[in-house]
Amino acid sequence: MKPFDGLTEGGRTRRLRRLALAALEQYDLEVASVRFFARHSNSLFVVKTDGGERLILRVGVNGPAGHPRTQVESELMWIEALSRDTDLVVPEPIKNRAGSSVTSLAVDGVPDERNVVVFRWIDGRISDESVSAAAMRSIGVLAAKLHRHGATFRPAPSFSVLTYDRVFPYDEPVVLLDGDHDGLMPPTRQAVFREAHDQAMAAINQLRRAEPMRIIHGDLHRWNVKIKGGVAAPFDFEDLLWGWPVQDIAITWYYQWSRNDFRSLNDAFRDGYETVVQWPERYPGEIDRLIAGRTLVIGNYVLIQPEWRFAAGETLDRGERRIRDLLRL
């Protein structure tokens, strides 16, 4: 059997669909169809039941960027708390026959055991490239509500997620700043990225001295939000972290930077945010430093994840330009 990493995108999708089908056998669901929906880090499949209900099945990523089962279970704890304590629309996980919301399994041809979660479908539209100022204002309201709840959330002792007290918060190899990576990291780029690391780390150290951490979403960009009737609903909580609100905002804004209208979109986000809680940035440029740090995280990811290595050149070129603009280098 051909190695998974040597397959085309379509080949990997077909293998992962087999894993999804195997996972669904552990649920009391009458499945009519399973089709591929999207892949970012994890892979998503739309499941339709014989009764016409739509579900979303998530196959977790493997390897150094993967999330262990304890982290996935902790993610679902916060989702349950948000459903109970707030008016937010959040994804509802479905339990398998064993009574668990997480199904861990392996199949031939797919490396490593994967964590699968099946969620009920959330109605609404993803704002992707057509995102408007009105949509970003709704996402700002959402972010503020998540941050307000995160500050009061007191999890069970078994709760276990990573801590965003360093530039690279994930349990994965940090290779970005070591070596030239086949010419992708020449000395001038290394110098720019090291400066970004130092400034982002300085911002994190100031946060550590200034205020306590709270739970943050960790990946609240517009592709992880659906909007219906002007109300934003979050999903994909898999990168949940202990951190600070400005870090979450930096992640959201990272994905706006390449747009010509990013300033007006960010202003709309802030306008919505401030209808709920006070804006958390404490000095000019704090969020810019943290966006630069997020740029390094993404650059590192495309270098360590084999299926994304093809995008490394473009990602690192774009990242260097972004950091130079953000930090005025």
C-alpha positions as CSV (number, residue, x, y, z in Angstrom):
1,M,0.0,0.0,0.0
2,K,1.4,3.4,-1.0
3,P,2.5,5.6,2.0
4,F,-0.1,8.1,3.1
5,D,2.3,11.1,2.7
6,G,3.0,10.0,-0.9
7,L,-0.6,10.2,-2.0
8,T,-2.3,13.0,-3.8
9,E,-4.8,15.2,-2.0
10,G,-7.6,13.1,-3.3
11,G,-5.9,9.9,-2.3
12,R,-5.4,11.1,1.3
13,T,-9.1,12.2,1.4
14,R,-10.2,8.7,0.3
15,R,-8.2,7.1,3.0
16,L,-9.5,9.5,5.7
17,R,-13.0,8.9,4.5
18,R,-12.5,5.2,5.2
19,L,-11.5,6.1,8.7
20,A,-14.5,8.3,9.1
21,L,-16.8,5.4,8.0
22,A,-15.1,3.1,10.5
23,A,-15.7,5.6,13.2
24,L,-19.4,6.1,12.4
25,E,-19.9,2.3,13.0
26,Q,-19.5,3.1,16.7
27,Y,-22.5,5.5,16.7
28,D,-26.2,4.9,16.7
29,L,-26.7,6.7,13.5
30,E,-28.4,5.6,10.3
31,V,-25.9,7.1,7.8
32,A,-27.1,8.0,4.3
33,S,-23.9,9.7,3.0
34,V,-20.5,10.9,3.9
35,R,-18.7,13.5,1.8
36,F,-15.5,15.4,2.2
37,F,-16.0,19.0,3.3
38,A,-12.7,20.7,4.0
39,R,-9.2,20.2,5.3
40,H,-7.1,22.7,7.2
41,S,-5.1,20.9,9.9
42,N,-7.9,18.4,10.7
43,S,-10.2,17.0,8.0
44,L,-14.0,17.5,8.0
45,F,-16.7,15.4,6.5
46,V,-20.4,16.1,6.1
47,V,-22.6,13.2,7.3
48,K,-26.2,13.0,6.3
49,T,-28.5,10.6,8.1
50,D,-31.5,8.7,6.7
51,G,-33.7,11.1,8.6
52,G,-32.2,14.1,6.8
53,E,-30.1,15.5,9.6
54,R,-26.7,17.0,8.7
55,L,-23.7,16.4,11.0
56,I,-20.0,17.3,10.8
57,L,-17.4,14.7,11.5
58,R,-13.9,15.8,12.3
59,V,-10.8,13.6,11.9
60,G,-8.0,15.0,14.0
61,V,-4.6,15.6,12.5
62,N,-1.7,13.2,13.4
63,G,2.0,13.7,14.0
64,P,3.7,16.5,15.8
65,A,0.9,19.0,15.3
66,G,-1.8,16.5,16.5
67,H,-3.9,16.9,19.7
68,P,-3.9,14.0,22.2
69,R,-7.3,12.7,23.4
70,T,-7.0,14.5,26.7
71,Q,-6.9,17.9,24.9
72,V,-9.9,17.0,22.7
73,E,-11.9,16.0,25.8
74,S,-10.9,19.3,27.4
75,E,-12.1,21.2,24.3
76,L,-15.5,19.5,24.7
77,M,-15.7,20.5,28.4
78,W,-15.5,24.2,27.5
79,I,-18.0,23.8,24.7
80,E,-20.4,22.2,27.2
81,A,-19.8,25.0,29.6
82,L,-20.4,27.7,27.0
83,S,-23.7,25.9,26.0
84,R,-24.8,25.9,29.6
85,D,-23.6,29.3,30.7
86,T,-24.0,31.6,27.7
87,D,-26.4,32.5,24.9
88,L,-23.8,31.5,22.3
89,V,-24.6,28.9,19.6
90,V,-21.8,26.3,19.9
91,P,-21.3,22.8,18.2
92,E,-22.9,20.0,20.1
93,P,-20.9,16.8,20.2
94,I,-22.7,13.4,19.7
95,K,-21.8,10.5,22.0
96,N,-20.9,7.1,20.6
97,R,-22.3,3.8,21.9
98,A,-19.7,3.8,24.6
99,G,-21.0,7.1,25.9
100,S,-17.9,9.1,24.8
101,S,-17.9,12.2,22.6
102,V,-14.4,11.2,21.3
103,T,-13.8,8.1,19.2
104,S,-10.1,7.1,18.8
105,L,-9.2,4.6,16.1
106,A,-6.8,3.6,13.4
107,V,-7.2,2.1,10.0
108,D,-4.8,0.6,7.5
109,G,-3.2,3.2,5.2
110,V,-3.7,6.1,7.6
111,P,-0.8,6.8,9.9
112,D,-1.4,6.8,13.7
113,E,-4.6,6.6,15.7
114,R,-6.9,9.6,15.0
115,N,-9.4,11.3,17.3
116,V,-12.8,11.6,15.7
117,V,-15.6,13.8,17.0
118,V,-19.1,14.1,15.4
119,F,-20.9,17.4,15.9
120,R,-24.4,18.5,15.1
121,W,-24.5,21.0,12.2
122,I,-24.5,24.7,12.9
123,D,-26.6,26.8,10.5
124,G,-25.2,29.9,9.0
125,R,-22.7,31.2,6.5
126,I,-18.9,31.2,6.7
127,S,-17.6,34.6,5.9
128,D,-14.5,33.5,4.0
129,E,-13.2,36.0,1.4
130,S,-16.5,37.8,1.2
131,V,-16.3,38.9,4.8
132,S,-17.9,42.3,5.5
133,A,-17.5,44.8,8.2
134,A,-20.8,43.8,9.6
135,A,-19.6,40.2,9.9
136,M,-16.4,41.2,11.6
137,R,-18.4,43.3,14.0
138,S,-20.4,40.1,14.9
139,I,-17.1,38.2,15.3
140,G,-15.9,40.9,17.6
141,V,-19.0,40.5,19.8
142,L,-18.4,36.7,19.8
143,A,-14.7,37.0,20.8
144,A,-15.6,39.3,23.7
145,K,-18.3,36.9,24.9
146,L,-15.8,34.0,24.7
147,H,-13.2,36.0,26.6
148,R,-15.6,37.1,29.3
149,H,-16.6,33.5,29.9
150,G,-13.0,32.2,29.7
151,A,-12.1,34.5,32.6
152,T,-14.6,32.8,34.9
153,F,-14.3,29.2,33.6
154,R,-13.1,26.9,36.3
155,P,-12.6,23.5,34.8
156,A,-12.5,20.0,36.3
157,P,-9.1,18.6,37.4
158,S,-8.9,16.5,34.3
159,F,-8.9,19.5,32.1
160,S,-5.7,19.7,30.1
161,V,-4.8,22.2,27.4
162,L,-1.6,23.9,26.4
163,T,-0.4,27.3,27.7
164,Y,0.3,30.2,25.4
165,D,3.2,31.5,27.5
166,R,5.7,31.2,24.7
167,V,5.8,32.1,21.0
168,F,5.4,28.5,19.9
169,P,2.7,27.1,22.2
170,Y,2.1,23.7,20.7
171,D,3.8,20.4,21.5
172,E,5.6,20.2,18.1
173,P,9.2,20.6,17.0
174,V,10.3,24.2,16.5
175,V,12.5,24.1,13.5
176,L,11.8,27.4,11.8
177,L,14.7,29.3,13.3
178,D,17.3,26.6,12.9
179,G,19.1,26.3,9.5
180,D,18.2,27.5,6.0
181,H,15.7,24.7,5.2
182,D,16.9,24.1,1.6
183,G,17.2,27.9,1.0
184,L,13.8,28.8,2.4
185,M,15.4,30.6,5.4
186,P,18.4,32.7,4.1
187,P,20.3,34.7,6.8
188,T,18.3,38.0,6.1
189,R,15.0,36.2,6.7
190,Q,16.3,34.4,9.8
191,A,17.3,37.8,11.3
192,V,13.8,39.2,10.6
193,F,12.1,36.1,12.1
194,R,14.4,36.1,15.2
195,E,13.5,39.8,15.8
196,A,9.8,38.9,15.5
197,H,10.3,36.1,18.0
198,D,12.1,38.4,20.5
199,Q,9.4,41.1,20.2
200,A,6.5,38.6,20.5
201,M,8.2,36.9,23.5
202,A,8.6,40.3,25.2
203,A,4.9,41.0,24.7
204,I,4.0,37.7,26.3
205,N,6.3,38.3,29.3
206,Q,4.6,41.7,29.9
207,L,1.2,39.9,29.8
208,R,2.4,37.4,32.3
209,R,3.3,40.2,34.7
210,A,0.1,42.2,34.1
211,E,-2.9,39.8,34.3
212,P,-3.9,36.2,34.9
213,M,-4.5,33.8,32.0
214,R,-7.9,32.5,30.9
215,I,-9.2,30.0,28.4
216,I,-9.1,31.4,24.8
217,H,-10.4,29.8,21.6
218,G,-6.9,29.8,20.0
219,D,-8.0,29.8,16.3
220,L,-10.9,32.3,16.0
221,H,-10.5,33.2,12.4
222,R,-13.4,33.9,10.0
223,W,-13.3,30.3,8.6
224,N,-14.1,29.0,12.1
225,V,-17.2,31.1,12.5
226,K,-20.7,30.9,11.0
227,I,-23.0,33.9,10.9
228,K,-26.8,33.7,10.8
229,G,-29.0,36.7,11.3
230,G,-26.1,38.9,12.3
231,V,-25.1,36.5,15.1
232,A,-21.7,34.7,15.0
233,A,-21.4,31.1,16.1
234,P,-17.9,29.6,16.7
235,F,-16.7,26.1,15.9
236,D,-13.3,24.2,15.8
237,F,-12.2,24.7,19.4
238,E,-9.4,22.2,18.9
239,D,-6.6,24.7,19.5
240,L,-8.0,25.8,22.9
241,L,-5.3,27.4,25.1
242,W,-4.7,29.0,28.4
243,G,-3.7,32.6,27.3
244,W,-4.7,36.2,27.1
245,P,-7.5,37.9,25.0
246,V,-5.0,40.0,23.0
247,Q,-3.4,36.7,21.7
248,D,-6.8,35.5,20.5
249,I,-7.4,38.8,18.7
250,A,-3.9,38.6,17.1
251,I,-4.9,35.2,15.7
252,T,-8.1,36.6,14.3
253,W,-6.3,39.6,12.8
254,Y,-3.4,37.6,11.4
255,Y,-5.8,36.3,8.7
256,Q,-6.9,39.9,7.7
257,W,-3.5,41.3,7.1
258,S,-3.2,40.5,3.4
259,R,-6.5,42.3,2.6
260,N,-6.6,45.9,1.4
261,D,-9.5,46.5,3.8
262,F,-7.9,44.9,6.8
263,R,-7.9,48.2,8.9
264,S,-11.7,48.7,8.4
265,L,-12.4,45.1,9.2
266,N,-10.3,45.3,12.4
267,D,-12.0,48.5,13.4
268,A,-15.4,46.8,12.9
269,F,-14.2,43.8,15.0
270,R,-13.1,46.2,17.8
271,D,-16.4,48.1,17.6
272,G,-18.3,44.9,18.2
273,Y,-15.9,43.7,20.9
274,E,-16.3,46.9,22.9
275,T,-20.1,46.5,23.1
276,V,-19.4,43.6,25.5
277,V,-16.2,44.2,27.4
278,Q,-13.3,46.7,27.4
279,W,-10.7,46.5,24.7
280,P,-7.7,44.5,26.1
281,E,-4.7,45.9,24.3
282,R,-2.7,47.8,26.8
283,Y,-0.2,49.7,24.6
284,P,0.2,50.6,20.9
285,G,1.7,47.7,18.9
286,E,1.0,45.0,21.4
287,I,-1.3,43.1,19.1
288,D,1.0,43.7,16.1
289,R,3.9,42.0,18.0
290,L,1.6,39.0,18.7
291,I,0.5,38.8,15.1
292,A,4.2,38.6,14.2
293,G,4.4,35.7,16.6
294,R,1.5,33.9,15.0
295,T,3.2,34.4,11.7
296,L,6.1,32.4,13.0
297,V,3.8,29.6,14.3
298,I,2.3,29.2,10.8
299,G,5.7,29.2,9.2
300,N,6.9,26.5,11.5
301,Y,3.8,24.4,10.9
302,V,4.3,24.3,7.1
303,L,7.9,23.1,7.6
304,I,7.1,20.2,10.0
305,Q,3.8,19.0,8.5
306,P,4.7,16.9,5.4
307,E,1.4,17.5,3.6
308,W,1.8,21.3,3.8
309,R,5.5,21.5,2.9
310,F,4.6,22.3,-0.7
311,A,3.3,25.7,0.6
312,A,6.4,26.6,2.7
313,G,8.0,28.9,0.1
314,E,5.0,31.1,-0.4
315,T,4.1,31.0,3.3
316,L,7.5,32.1,4.4
317,D,7.8,34.8,1.7
318,R,4.5,36.2,2.8
319,G,5.4,35.9,6.5
320,E,8.6,37.9,6.1
321,R,6.7,40.7,4.3
322,R,4.1,40.7,7.0
323,I,6.6,40.9,9.9
324,R,8.5,43.7,8.2
325,D,5.3,45.7,7.9
326,L,4.0,44.9,11.4
327,L,7.3,45.7,13.2
328,R,8.5,48.3,10.7
329,L,11.7,46.4,10.0
